[in-house]
Amino acid sequence: MKKDDQEILREVQKNTDRAIQAIDTLSEKVRDDALFQELSKEKLWYSVIQNKATDRLQSERADGYHNSTLQDMMQKGGIQMNTLTNCSTSRIAELMIQGSSRGITNIWKSMNHHQNSGNTSMEIAKELVDFEEKAISRLKKFL
């Protein structure tokens, strides 16, 4: 497996991991049933995409992304701070949209910097970008 493939797949793992953690943290605060269902579906799809990247890395015996405890704590703390005074449906949707936008940017950066990767790695990355773009569209109704 080329180094470019590894880097793209690790970025997919990183972004999906962050999204799943954000959903887990925010789900505790969701009071709107429709938003809760949307986030649950999103979590499932993030897991599917994450598993594709992980399976591809493991099949080639390449190291995957490993999140640190400090990063986890910082992300959860940031979410807690951002919802401390306002945990409305609109605020939660806004935070998810912001996170998805950052994820899209990070994936595009990775794809542009690792253009020597193979089709499979690029397809997985593009699948994540497409999913996040659609998720943003679905979350806009909760603003």
Order of alpha helices (4+ residues) and beta strands (2+ residues): alpha-alpha-alpha-alpha-alpha
